[in-house]
Amino acid sequence: MSITTKKALAQSLKNLMKKSTLNQITVKDIVLDCGVNRQTFYYHFKDIYDLIEWIYKKEAVESIADFKSYGNWQQGFLIIFEYVEKNIDFCTNCLNSIGREYLDRFLYDATFDLLIGVVNEVTQGTSVKEREKKFIADFYCYAFIGIMTQWIREGSKEDPQDIINDLNLLIDGNIKKVTAKYI
């Protein structure tokens, strides 16, 4: 029952964000849309931003868990793009509000987790230090976040697969080359 209630609250927030900015939405609005009381909301979440964080974690971050290798990182990135595209009103609203840090954190957590898996795979059995691995993953992570946020700002018109193909041209082989410089 708990997960069902959380999902219902999440859907209510997303529905409201199609019509209003995040800054205009209150817990009262969410519970009215969802048909539950305020206590129910606060039983599950401490505030609206906690709900946003839960949405990103449950709906998107967990969906890329199987795509953290050198051979399939593109599929993980595509899943992130598809999630944002499917939830474009929600993500755009977060991007353009005080909730931006939650979108940024979601994008960072999702892409860093994916990229550190790739970097760890490529550097397995080498002398590359953890700090260096993190730096490499951060570099590519922040590049992806910049591309993603610009894509959202521009109305998400470009086909995500085209962006992934471009990223593949830039990244393919480069992570191996970069990590070799640290050895």
Secondary structure as GFF3:
##gff-version 3
##sequence-region A 1 183
A	DSSP	alpha_helix	2	17	.	.	.	ID=ss1
A	DSSP	three_ten_helix	22	24	.	.	.	ID=ss2
A	DSSP	alpha_helix	27	34	.	.	.	ID=ss3
A	DSSP	alpha_helix	38	44	.	.	.	ID=ss4
A	DSSP	alpha_helix	48	59	.	.	.	ID=ss5
A	DSSP	three_ten_helix	61	64	.	.	.	ID=ss6
A	DSSP	alpha_helix	73	86	.	.	.	ID=ss7
A	DSSP	alpha_helix	88	95	.	.	.	ID=ss8
A	DSSP	alpha_helix	100	123	.	.	.	ID=ss9
A	DSSP	alpha_helix	130	153	.	.	.	ID=ss10
A	DSSP	alpha_helix	160	171	.	.	.	ID=ss11
A	DSSP	alpha_helix	174	181	.	.	.	ID=ss12
###
